[in-house]
Amino acid sequence: MLQAAELDLDITGDVCPMTLVRVRMALGHVAPGGTLRVKMAAGEPVSSIPRTLRDEGHEIVSVEKTGEAFDVTFRLKG
């Protein structure tokens, strides 16, 4: 399977647990050291997803508020 150096994912229309499921699926399409930028709604996703990925060893590169949503960029471990 080809893996991208960077990937964008919009989960603003999803609800838990699909937010984390979609992020985990996207992680499999990004090469180690690559970046995944996730657009997510305020509330549960923006508090739990960054914490979960950080606990798994991925780096939070940036968090930007864009209107009602947040763009969170992660660098994958490896």
C-alpha positions, 0 to 999 in steps of 0.5 A: 500500500502506498503511503502519503507524506501528508494527508488531510481529513475532515471529521467535522460531520462525524460523531464519536466513536467514528471520529477516532475510527476515521482518524485511525484509518487515515493513520494507516495511509500516512508514512512514518514521519509524515503529517496528518491534518485533521479538521474537527469540531470543537468539543469532544473530538478536539479534546480527546483525539489529540490526547489519544494520538499523543499518548500513542507517540505521535507529535502534535505539530499545530492546532489552529481554530478555523471558524467553528472548527479546529485544524490539528496537524500531527506528525506520525511517529517513526 
